[in-house]
Amino acid sequence: MTTPAVIRKLDEVVVNRIAAGEVIQRPANALKEMLENSLDAQATTIQVIVKAGGMKLLQIQDNGTGIRKEDLGIVCERFTTSKLSKFEDLSTISTYGFRGEALASISHVAHLTIVTKTSDSPCAYRASYEDSKLKAPPKPCAGNQGTQITVEDLFYNVATRRKALKSPAEEHNRIAEVVGRYAIHNAGVGFTLKKQGDSLADIRTPTNSTAIDNIRTIFGSNVAKELLEIEVEDDKLKFKLRGYISNANYSTKKFVMLLFINNRLVESTALKKVMEQVYSTYIPKNNHPFMYLSLELDPRNVDVNVHPTKHEVHFLHEDCVLDRIKEAVDAKLLGCNKSRVFYTQARLPGAKVPLETKSNTNNTSNSSKVAANKMVRTDSSAQKLDNTAEHSLYAATMNMPKRECHKGCDETLGMLGVMKVECRLRSVLELRRDVENQLHFGLRDLLKNSCFVGCVTPKLALIQHDTKLYLCNTAKLSEELFYQLLLFDFGNFGEIKFTNPLSVYDVALLGLNSEDSGYSAELGSKEELAKSAQDILQEKAVMLDEYFSMNIDTEGKLFSELISIVKQYSPAAEGIPMYLLHLATDVEWDYEKECFDSFSRETARFFSDQLGLELWEDKEREVGHDLKWTIEHVLYPALRSSFLPPKVFAEDGTILQIANLPDLYKVFERC
């Protein structure tokens, strides 16, 4: 029979180290506690110096009130504080600190030194601590008014905690995050953060700055210029809210929310979730806003003693307060559809067909019909606002079997006026099916019923659909278009012949001399590589001629530049050397499906590469038109008539909605 274990009182050192591990979890936590002490001491300048992410050195210096010499003996003992005398004081606490555990916890897991001077002291005093006790009596020394706290070798005696920390760079980033957030909230205080030995600071904010100035300094001007000021006051719920939120023109991949409740940096999962719901209407899917909010509550309604690190608080009437904040933020964002800028992204429909679109295809009842007074005319030729022709066209597209979507494609592809050959290769049919399975019906309708607005750059263009304006990546759209045309008109291409045949060897050698080839001496001599490319293409000459109209004779002479895919469009001749190299090295020649897929991808990339030309203004091409004309009158008509946009284009920024201006069109309607 086993006997019960003996209950023993833990050694005080063990108790203190366990408690310290709850309060000080990483260097950033230690810094947060010391920053709050400096702010409680009414400091106007705070300088932080770190080494190895704060694990070797974490030093903070301020110009606050300092610590009296008489208090240095107990300042690092647990539950010693100047901010609280009885438990009831928690209901009216207005300072950051109140438990008196921060410095004590740090002294149990690091080497701690304090240099401090008060305004009425003739000199400063230095004191070192270990396990919350003075190692020796304080010694007088030179120093300015304020306090300097130096923490060295953090977690030197807690090996498991030290090993669990991230890399020094990651820990430094966490420290920078803490300093940056307190600098924004305390704009009247000058903050500096730098690594030991560096002359340049990672963060530096002046004492006379504003919250917006510090946001611009820390997060960049792209955020600062898109902020809306928000202020809410509710006497019934006894709270005030102030801060800045990003408008619908700005979004980022990570939700940045700086939340201070009664000037304390905290986190609130509930508030974050509410704000995500509000912004989901205004910004793209999987994107997030920037928010800096300062919430002031009646101290009697707030419980700050929830977590040892004090990063969580509980307060009364939380649901009501969050609903009121949600209403205020929503009201601020509501007018954003009246003014948008083209360099930001608005949300496109998701990869799935919207539910309302699906229902419209099977339900034509009056309940789903939009009232005429809610409609907006964007086409001056439309005689009636409630004309259903457009809706019928969309419904027809949605109900169309997948393969029939390519009826228009076949008509476009038959531009050459020759008898078309039906492709029966299983590999090509599978590739076509892959394209059809990835079709995004919403983007298909968008492109099919769009109007070309104009070119922004060689790679970007604007189109309009209804009252919405979209920024399109012409290069990516065209590359996918050419790839699809190669598959759906496989074996039916015309030729673009050279006046004089080209030597594949000479052209490949020319490509190897280009910086874009990535050639290095380890690959062998350029002559050997060029000869290898010629041999590969000569070996595949029969297949290239039969399926892709590329004629290479037994001497390695290239007689036709390439297939003709779209009428009035030909690729830039300067890209031929690199194209031939890619065919020889990047095409998977050994397997049929992979071969046709990789060949079509390389060819489509070659055809679309000229859209990246920098000198495109008035660049006359062989057909007598500049590239702008070709984009507007050749490429985008082809995209409207025969392109099947894949679902990924709704998510990767290929097509971005940048404005929705129904109110503007209503103004034009009245003119």
C-alpha positions in Angstrom: 0.0 0.0 0.0 1.5 3.3 -1.1 1.7 6.2 1.4 0.6 9.7 0.5 3.3 12.1 -0.6 4.6 14.6 2.0 3.4 18.2 1.4 6.2 20.7 1.8 6.4 24.4 1.6 8.3 25.5 -1.5 11.5 27.3 -1.1 11.0 31.1 -1.5 13.4 31.2 -4.4 11.4 28.6 -6.3 8.2 30.4 -5.6 9.5 33.7 -6.8 10.9 32.2 -10.0 7.6 30.5 -10.8 5.8 33.8 -10.2 8.3 35.7 -12.3 7.7 33.3 -15.2 4.0 34.3 -15.2 4.7 38.0 -15.3 7.8 38.1 -17.5 7.3 35.8 -20.4 9.8 37.3 -22.9 11.9 40.5 -23.3 8.9 42.4 -24.8 6.9 41.8 -21.6 9.8 43.0 -19.4 10.1 46.1 -21.5 6.3 46.8 -21.4 6.4 46.8 -17.6 9.4 49.1 -17.5 7.8 51.5 -20.1 4.7 51.7 -18.0 6.8 52.6 -14.9 8.5 55.4 -16.9 5.2 56.8 -18.1 3.8 56.6 -14.5 6.9 58.6 -13.5 5.7 61.4 -15.9 8.7 60.9 -18.3 8.7 63.0 -21.5 11.6 61.1 -23.1 12.2 57.4 -23.1 15.2 55.7 -24.7 15.5 51.9 -25.1 18.7 50.0 -26.0 18.7 46.3 -26.7 21.2 43.6 -27.7 20.4 40.2 -29.1 16.7 40.8 -29.0 16.8 41.9 -25.3 18.2 38.6 -24.1 21.7 39.9 -23.6 20.8 43.5 -22.8 17.6 45.4 -22.3 18.1 49.0 -21.1 15.5 51.8 -20.6 16.3 55.3 -19.6 13.8 58.1 -18.9 13.7 61.6 -17.5 10.9 61.0 -15.0 10.6 61.7 -11.3 13.2 59.1 -10.3 13.3 56.8 -7.3 14.2 58.1 -3.8 17.4 56.7 -2.3 15.4 55.5 0.7 13.2 53.3 -1.5 16.0 51.6 -3.4 16.2 48.9 -0.7 12.7 47.6 -1.3 12.0 48.7 -4.9 12.6 45.2 -6.2 10.7 43.3 -3.6 7.4 41.8 -4.5 4.2 43.7 -3.7 6.0 47.0 -3.2 4.4 49.9 -5.0 3.7 53.6 -4.8 0.5 53.4 -6.7 -1.8 51.3 -4.5 -2.3 51.1 -0.7 -5.5 49.0 -0.3 -7.5 46.6 -2.5 -10.4 49.1 -3.0 -8.0 51.4 -4.8 -8.2 49.1 -7.8 -11.6 50.5 -8.6 -10.1 53.9 -9.2 -6.6 53.0 -10.4 -5.3 55.4 -13.0 -1.7 54.3 -13.3 -0.2 51.4 -15.3 1.3 49.6 -12.4 -0.4 48.6 -9.2 0.8 45.1 -8.0 4.5 45.8 -7.5 5.6 42.7 -9.2 7.4 43.8 -12.4 10.9 44.7 -11.1 10.8 41.9 -8.5 10.0 39.3 -11.3 12.8 40.7 -13.5 15.3 40.5 -10.7 14.6 36.8 -10.2 15.4 35.9 -13.8 18.0 38.5 -14.8 20.8 40.7 -13.6 19.2 44.0 -12.7 20.8 47.4 -12.2 19.1 50.7 -11.4 20.6 54.2 -11.7 18.3 56.9 -10.5 18.2 60.6 -9.5 15.3 62.7 -8.2 15.0 66.4 -8.7 16.0 67.2 -5.1 18.9 64.8 -4.9 22.5 66.1 -5.3 23.6 63.0 -7.2 22.4 59.8 -8.7 22.6 56.4 -7.1 23.4 53.0 -8.5 22.0 49.8 -7.1 22.3 46.1 -8.3 19.7 43.4 -7.5 19.5 39.6 -7.4 16.4 37.7 -6.4 14.7 41.0 -5.5 17.5 41.8 -2.9 20.2 44.5 -3.0 23.6 43.0 -3.7 25.3 46.0 -2.0 24.2 49.3 -0.6 23.4 52.0 -3.2 26.4 53.9 -4.4 26.4 57.6 -5.4 27.3 58.3 -9.0 26.9 60.8 -11.8 23.6 60.8 -13.6 20.7 62.9 -14.9 17.3 63.2 -13.4 15.2 60.1 -14.1 15.8 56.4 -14.0 17.9 54.0 -16.0 17.1 50.3 -15.6 19.5 47.8 -17.2 18.5 44.1 -17.5 21.2 41.7 -18.6 21.2 38.0 -19.4 17.4 37.6 -19.2 16.4 34.0 -18.1 20.0 33.1 -17.5 18.8 30.8 -14.7 15.7 29.5 -16.5 17.2 27.4 -19.3 13.9 26.1 -20.6 12.3 29.5 -20.9 15.4 30.9 -22.7 15.4 28.0 -25.2 11.7 28.6 -25.9 12.3 32.1 -27.0 12.3 33.0 -30.7 15.4 34.2 -32.6 17.0 37.5 -31.5 15.5 39.2 -34.6 12.0 38.0 -33.8 12.3 39.1 -30.2 13.6 42.5 -31.4 10.6 42.9 -33.6 8.3 42.2 -30.7 10.1 44.9 -28.7 9.8 47.3 -31.6 6.1 46.6 -31.7 5.6 47.4 -28.0 7.7 50.7 -28.3 5.8 51.7 -31.4 2.4 51.2 -29.9 3.2 53.1 -26.8 4.7 55.9 -28.9 1.5 56.3 -30.9 -0.7 56.4 -27.8 1.7 58.7 -25.9 2.4 61.2 -28.7 3.6 63.8 -26.3 6.5 61.6 -25.1 9.6 61.1 -27.2 10.5 57.5 -27.7 13.8 56.0 -29.1 14.7 52.4 -29.8 18.0 51.2 -31.1 20.3 48.3 -31.0 23.4 48.5 -28.9 26.3 49.9 -30.9 24.1 51.2 -33.7 24.2 54.9 -34.5 20.8 54.9 -36.2 17.6 54.3 -34.2 15.0 51.8 -35.3 12.3 54.0 -33.9 12.5 57.7 -33.0 9.6 60.0 -32.3 9.8 63.6 -31.1 8.1 64.9 -28.0 6.0 67.4 -29.9 4.5 64.9 -32.4 0.9 63.8 -32.9 -0.6 60.3 -33.1 -0.8 60.6 -36.9 2.8 61.7 -37.1 3.9 58.7 -35.1 1.7 56.3 -37.1 3.4 57.7 -40.3 6.8 57.2 -38.7 6.2 53.6 -37.5 3.8 52.2 -40.0 4.4 54.3 -43.1 2.7 57.1 -45.0 0.5 54.6 -47.0 -1.4 53.9 -43.7 -1.3 57.5 -42.4 -2.9 59.1 -45.4 -5.8 56.7 -45.4 -6.9 57.2 -41.8 -10.3 58.4 -40.6 -10.5 60.1 -37.2 -13.2 58.6 -35.0 -14.7 59.9 -31.7 -17.6 58.4 -29.8 -19.0 59.3 -26.4 -21.9 57.6 -24.6 -23.0 59.0 -21.3 -25.4 56.0 -20.7 -22.6 53.4 -21.1 -20.1 55.8 -19.6 -17.3 55.5 -22.2 -15.4 57.6 -24.6 -13.6 56.4 -27.7 -11.1 58.2 -29.9 -8.6 57.1 -32.4 -8.0 56.5 -36.1 -9.3 53.8 -38.4 -8.3 53.0 -42.0 -10.8 53.8 -44.7 -11.9 51.4 -47.5 -9.0 52.5 -49.7 -6.5 50.7 -47.4 -6.1 47.0 -46.5 -3.3 44.8 -45.4 -2.7 41.1 -45.0 -2.5 41.3 -41.2 -5.0 42.9 -38.9 -3.2 45.7 -37.0 -5.3 46.9 -34.0 -3.7 49.1 -31.3 -6.1 49.0 -28.5 -5.7 51.0 -25.2 -8.3 50.8 -22.5 -7.8 53.5 -19.9 -4.4 54.1 -21.4 -3.4 50.4 -20.9 -2.2 48.4 -24.0 -4.5 45.4 -24.1 -6.0 42.9 -26.4 -9.7 42.2 -27.1 -10.7 39.2 -29.2 -14.3 40.2 -29.1 -13.7 43.7 -30.4 -11.3 42.4 -33.1 -14.0 40.0 -34.3 -16.6 42.8 -34.5 -14.3 45.0 -36.5 -13.5 42.2 -38.9 -17.3 41.9 -39.6 -17.7 45.6 -40.2 -14.7 45.8 -42.7 -15.7 42.6 -44.5 -18.1 44.7 -46.5 -15.5 47.3 -47.6 -12.2 45.6 -48.2 -11.1 42.5 -50.1 -11.5 39.0 -48.7 -8.5 37.8 -46.5 -7.4 41.5 -46.1 -7.6 43.5 -42.9 -7.7 47.1 -41.6 -5.5 49.2 -39.4 -7.0 50.6 -36.2 -5.8 52.7 -33.3 -8.4 53.0 -30.6 -8.2 54.5 -27.2 -11.2 53.5 -25.0 -11.8 55.3 -21.7 -14.2 53.6 -19.3 -15.3 54.4 -15.7 -12.5 52.7 -13.7 -15.2 51.2 -11.5 -16.5 49.2 -14.5 -13.1 47.8 -15.4 -11.3 44.8 -13.9 -7.6 45.2 -14.6 -6.5 42.3 -12.4 -7.3 39.5 -14.8 -3.9 38.3 -16.1 -0.4 38.5 -14.6 0.8 40.3 -17.7 -2.1 42.8 -17.6 -2.7 42.4 -21.3 -6.4 41.4 -20.7 -9.1 43.4 -19.0 -12.8 42.8 -18.3 -15.4 45.5 -18.2 -19.1 45.8 -17.6 -21.7 46.0 -20.4 -19.1 44.7 -22.9 -21.6 43.7 -25.5 -23.4 47.0 -25.5 -20.2 49.0 -25.7 -19.0 46.8 -28.7 -22.3 47.3 -30.5 -22.0 51.1 -30.1 -18.4 51.1 -31.4 -19.5 48.9 -34.3 -22.2 51.4 -35.3 -19.8 54.3 -35.1 -17.2 52.6 -37.3 -19.8 51.4 -39.8 -21.1 55.0 -40.1 -17.6 56.3 -40.8 -17.0 53.8 -43.5 -20.4 54.1 -45.1 -19.6 57.0 -47.4 -16.4 55.4 -48.8 -18.2 54.3 -52.1 -18.4 57.9 -53.1 -14.6 58.4 -53.4 -12.1 55.6 -54.1 -8.6 55.7 -55.6 -7.4 53.4 -58.2 -4.2 52.2 -56.5 -6.1 50.4 -53.7 -8.0 47.2 -53.8 -11.7 46.7 -53.2 -13.2 43.3 -52.7 -14.1 41.2 -55.7 -16.7 38.4 -55.6 -15.3 35.2 -54.2 -14.2 32.3 -56.2 -17.7 30.8 -55.9 -20.8 32.1 -57.8 -22.7 34.5 -55.5 -25.9 33.0 -54.1 -28.1 35.7 -55.5 -26.7 35.0 -59.0 -27.5 31.4 -58.7 -31.1 32.1 -57.5 -31.7 34.5 -60.4 -31.1 31.8 -63.0 -34.0 29.8 -61.7 -36.3 32.4 -60.1 -37.7 35.3 -62.1 -40.4 36.3 -59.6 -41.1 39.9 -58.8 -39.6 39.4 -55.4 -36.1 39.3 -56.8 -36.6 42.2 -59.3 -34.8 45.4 -58.6 -37.1 48.5 -58.4 -36.5 51.0 -61.2 -35.8 53.8 -58.8 -32.9 51.8 -57.4 -31.3 51.2 -60.8 -28.5 53.2 -62.3 -28.0 53.7 -66.1 -24.4 53.3 -67.2 -25.1 52.9 -70.9 -26.5 55.9 -72.7 -28.0 53.7 -75.4 -30.3 51.9 -72.9 -33.8 53.3 -73.3 -35.2 51.8 -70.1 -33.6 51.4 -66.7 -35.4 48.1 -66.1 -34.4 46.5 -69.4 -33.8 42.8 -68.6 -31.7 42.0 -71.6 -28.5 42.2 -69.6 -29.9 40.0 -66.9 -31.1 37.5 -69.5 -27.6 37.4 -71.0 -26.1 36.7 -67.7 -28.6 34.0 -66.9 -28.0 32.4 -70.2 -24.3 32.3 -69.5 -24.8 30.8 -66.0 -27.0 28.0 -67.4 -24.8 27.3 -70.3 -23.0 23.9 -70.2 -19.3 24.3 -69.7 -18.2 23.1 -73.1 -20.7 25.5 -74.8 -18.9 28.4 -73.3 -16.3 27.9 -76.0 -18.6 28.3 -78.9 -17.5 32.0 -79.1 -14.0 30.8 -78.6 -14.2 28.6 -81.6 -15.5 31.4 -83.7 -12.6 33.7 -82.6 -10.1 31.0 -83.2 -11.2 30.4 -86.7 -9.9 33.7 -87.9 -7.5 32.2 -90.5 -10.3 30.9 -92.7 -9.0 27.4 -93.0 -10.7 24.0 -92.4 -10.4 23.3 -88.7 -9.1 19.9 -87.5 -10.8 18.4 -84.5 -8.2 17.4 -81.9 -8.8 14.0 -80.4 -5.6 13.7 -78.3 -6.6 12.7 -74.8 -3.9 14.8 -73.2 -5.2 18.0 -74.9 -8.8 17.2 -74.0 -7.8 16.8 -70.4 -6.0 20.2 -70.4 -9.1 21.8 -71.9 -11.2 20.2 -69.2 -8.8 21.5 -66.5 -9.3 25.0 -67.9 -13.1 24.6 -67.9 -13.2 23.3 -64.3 -11.4 26.4 -63.1 -13.8 28.8 -64.7 -15.0 31.7 -62.5 -18.5 32.5 -63.8 -18.6 35.9 -62.1 -15.4 37.1 -63.7 -16.5 35.6 -67.0 -19.6 37.8 -66.9 -17.6 40.8 -65.7 -15.2 40.6 -68.7 -17.9 39.7 -71.2 -20.0 42.8 -70.4 -17.2 45.2 -69.7 -16.1 48.4 -71.4 -12.4 49.2 -72.0 -11.5 52.5 -70.3 -7.8 52.9 -71.0 -4.2 51.8 -70.4 -2.5 52.7 -67.2 0.9 51.1 -68.0 1.9 48.4 -70.5 0.8 45.8 -68.0 -2.2 47.4 -66.4 -5.5 48.7 -67.9 -8.9 49.9 -66.6 -12.2 48.4 -67.5 -15.8 49.3 -66.4 -18.6 47.0 -65.5 -21.9 48.6 -64.4 -20.9 51.3 -61.9 -17.7 49.5 -60.9 -14.2 50.3 -62.1 -11.6 47.5 -62.3 -7.8 47.6 -62.6 -6.7 44.6 -64.7 -3.3 43.0 -65.1 -3.2 42.9 -68.9 0.0 40.8 -69.0 -1.4 38.0 -66.8 -4.8 38.0 -68.5 -3.2 37.9 -72.0 -0.8 35.1 -71.0 -3.7 33.0 -69.8 -5.7 33.9 -72.9 -2.9 32.8 -75.2 -2.6 29.5 -73.3 -6.3 28.8 -73.7 -6.3 29.6 -77.4 -3.3 27.3 -77.9 -5.3 24.5 -76.3 -8.7 25.0 -77.8 -7.3 25.5 -81.4 -4.6 22.9 -81.0 -3.2 21.9 -84.4 -5.0 24.7 -86.4 -2.4 27.4 -86.3 -1.2 29.6 -89.2 2.4 30.6 -89.7 4.4 33.8 -89.5 7.3 33.2 -91.9 10.7 34.8 -92.0 12.0 36.4 -95.1 15.3 34.8 -94.4 15.5 31.6 -92.3 17.3 31.9 -89.0 19.9 29.5 -87.5 18.6 28.0 -84.3 22.2 27.7 -83.1 22.9 31.4 -83.7 19.6 32.5 -82.1 20.2 30.3 -79.1 23.7 31.7 -78.7 22.3 35.2 -78.8 19.9 34.2 -76.0 22.7 32.9 -73.9 24.5 36.2 -74.2 21.5 37.9 -72.6 21.6 38.7 -68.9 18.1 37.2 -68.6 19.4 33.7 -69.5 21.0 33.2 -66.1 24.1 31.7 -67.8 27.0 30.7 -65.6 30.3 29.0 -66.5 29.4 26.0 -64.4 26.8 25.1 -67.0 29.4 24.6 -69.7 30.4 26.7 -72.7 27.8 28.8 -74.5 28.6 27.1 -77.8 27.9 23.6 -76.3 24.6 24.8 -74.8 23.5 26.5 -78.0 24.3 23.3 -80.0 22.4 21.2 -77.4 19.3 23.5 -77.8 19.5 23.1 -81.6 19.7 19.3 -81.4 16.7 19.1 -79.1 14.5 21.3 -81.3 15.7 19.5 -84.4 14.8 16.2 -82.8 11.2 17.4 -82.1 10.9 19.1 -85.5 8.2 16.8 -86.9 6.0 17.3 -83.8 6.6 21.1 -83.8 5.6 21.4 -87.5 2.5 19.2 -87.2 1.0 20.7 -84.0 2.5 24.2 -83.7 3.4 25.2 -87.3 7.0 25.7 -86.4 9.2 24.7 -89.3 12.8 23.6 -88.6 14.8 21.8 -91.3 17.5 19.2 -90.9 20.2 21.9 -91.0 18.7 23.7 -88.0 17.2 26.5 -89.9 14.0 28.1 -88.5 11.7 29.1 -91.4 8.7 30.4 -89.5 8.8 32.6 -86.5 5.9 31.0 -84.8 2.2 30.2 -85.0 -0.4 32.9 -85.5 -2.8 32.8 -82.6 -4.7 36.1 -82.8 -5.2 38.2 -85.9 -3.4 41.5 -85.8 -1.2 40.4 -82.9 2.4 39.0 -83.2 5.0 38.6 -80.4 8.0 40.9 -80.2 10.8 39.6 -82.3 13.5 40.5 -79.7 12.1 37.8 -77.5 12.7 34.9 -79.9 16.2 34.0 -78.6 15.0 33.5 -75.0 11.9 31.7 -76.2 13.9 29.1 -78.1 16.1 28.6 -75.1 13.0 28.0 -72.9 11.6 25.6 -75.3 14.8 23.6 -75.3 15.3 23.6 -71.5 11.9 24.1 -69.8 9.5 22.0 -71.9 8.9 18.5 -70.5 9.4 16.6 -73.8 9.1 13.0 -72.4 5.5 13.0 -71.4 2.7 14.0 -73.8 0.3 15.9 -71.5 3.1 17.7 -69.6 4.8 18.4 -73.0 1.8 20.2 -74.5 1.1 22.0 -71.2 4.6 23.3 -70.7 5.0 24.2 -74.4 1.7 26.1 -74.4 2.7 27.9 -71.2 6.1 29.0 -72.6 4.5 30.1 -75.8 1.8 32.0 -74.0 4.5 33.7 -71.9 6.5 34.6 -75.0 3.4 36.2 -76.6 2.6 38.2 -73.6 6.1 39.4 -72.7 6.0 42.4 -75.0 3.3 43.9 -72.7 6.2 44.6 -70.3 8.1 46.8 -72.8 8.9 50.2 -71.2 9.1 52.1 -74.5 5.6 51.5 -75.7 4.3 55.0 -76.4 3.6 55.2 -80.2 5.6 52.1 -80.8 4.7 51.1 -84.3 4.4 47.4 -84.8 4.4 45.3 -87.9 0.6 45.7 -88.4 1.0 49.5 -88.3 -0.5 50.1 -84.8 1.1 50.9 -81.5 0.7 48.7 -78.5 -2.0 50.8 -76.9 -4.2 50.3 -79.9 -3.5 46.6 -79.9 -4.4 46.2 -76.2 -7.7 48.0 -76.7 -8.8 46.7 -80.1 -7.3 43.2 -80.2 -6.6 41.8 -76.7 -9.5 43.0 -74.7 -12.1 42.1 -77.4 -10.6 38.6 -77.4 -10.8 38.5 -73.6 -14.5 39.5 -73.8 -15.4 37.0 -76.5 -13.5 33.8 -75.7 -11.7 34.0 -72.4 -12.5 31.7 -69.4 -11.0 33.4 -66.4 -9.8 31.0 -63.7 -11.0 31.3 -60.1 -7.5 32.3 -58.9 -7.8 35.6 -60.7 -10.5 36.7 -58.3 -8.0 36.3 -55.4 -4.5 37.1 -56.6 -5.0 40.7 -57.7 -5.2 40.1 -61.4 -8.5 41.9 -61.5 -9.1 44.5 -58.7 -12.2 46.5 -58.1 -11.0 50.0 -57.3 -14.2 52.0 -57.3 -18.0 51.7 -57.2 -19.7 55.0 -57.9 -23.4 54.6 -58.2 -24.0 58.0 -56.7 -21.8 59.6 -59.4 -23.8 57.9 -62.2 -27.1 59.1 -60.6 -25.7 62.7 -60.9 -24.9 62.1 -64.6 -28.4 60.7 -65.1 -29.9 64.0 -63.9 -27.6 66.1 -66.1 
